[in-house]
Amino acid sequence: KPILPKVTIASQIHEQEKVLIYAVSQYREILDHSAQTLDPSHLANFLYQMAKDFHKYYHECRILNAETDELKQWRLSICYVISLYLEHGMRCLGISMPDKM
């Protein structure tokens, strides 16, 4: 079962969601590049940018008060996926993340 639910109205996808989805699609490549070059700064910079992009998304998009329940579930799923990628990346760098902010 896919993690992200299907959104039936593509026009509801916010531009910042597209930015985050693109970042997720680039994660493996960045992780591999960091490992191959033995340079963790590539991954660290990528995660920093992902966190900044998520922060912008969180402030620009209504998540819990989204217009529809379908959109709310979509946005909560985006939050969940980004948290997984940030956590994995930080673990790869040997940095633990807080459970809650």
ZIHUQUI-V46204 format. One record per helix or strand of 3 or more residues. SS is the DSSP state (~ for helix, > for strand). FROM is the first residue (numbers start at 0). TO is the last residue. Records with the same first field share a line. If there is no record, write none. Layout:
SS->FROM-TO  FROM-TO
This chain:
~->9-11  14-36  40-59  68-91
